[in-house]
Amino acid sequence: MYAVIRTGGKQYRVAKDDVIAIERVDGQAGDKIKFDEVLMLGEDGKAPSIGEPIVKGASVTAEVLEQGRADKITVIKFRRRKNYHRTKGHRQHETVLKITNISAKAAAKKAAPKAETAPSDEAAS
């Protein structure tokens, strides 16, 4: 089973036991995090269930492995023939997670209340 979740403005396709690096979320190593914004659930050989915009009742649970920073990227500003150039580096904060569970339980639907039937004319006579 796999799921597509949304966190940090990005979407990730995850399956059980996957290790992913996402935008930083609060938590220490060993903490459990639950993602409720599940956009799609799928299983091999079956049609995926696509949310509108999210799949109701579905959730993904993950364990925080570490908090860290991504690889450095270099940002360069340059204006030709103006003797202008600036170089900066940036390292984005990230959280490394291990997906532990994908739950597809749909929220239990309440039975629609039955409309009261009007008393029949035969009972009144």
Residue, then its C-alpha position, 0 to 999 in steps of 0.5 A: m500500500y502507498a499514499v501521497i501526503r502533503t507537508g511543507g508545501k510539497q507532496y510525497r509518495v510514501a510506502k511502509d518502511d520508507v525513509i524520507a527527508i521533508e521540510r522541518v517539523d517539530g519533534q525529537a528523534g524517536d517521536k511519532i508524527k501523524f499526517d492527516e493530509v492524505l491526497m491519495l491511497g493506492e494498492d498494487g493491482k487496485a485502482p487508487s482512491i483519490g481524495e477531494p482534496i484529501v481522503k477522509g479518515a486516512s492517515v500516515t504515521a511516521e517516526v522521526l529519525e533525526q533533525g538536520r540540515a540538507d546539503k548546501i546550495t550555492v546562490i549566485k547573483f551576477r551582473r555582467r560588465k558591472n563588476y558585480h557578483r555575490t555568492k551565498g550558501h544556504r542549508q535548508h532545515e530538514t527532518v528525516l522520517k521513517i514511515t511506520n503505518i498507513s491507515a485507510k480507515a474511513a471515518a464511520k458514517k452515521a446513519a441518516p436520520k429517518a424521516e418521520t412518516a406522516p400518519s396515514d389517513e386510514a389510522a385517523s378514520 
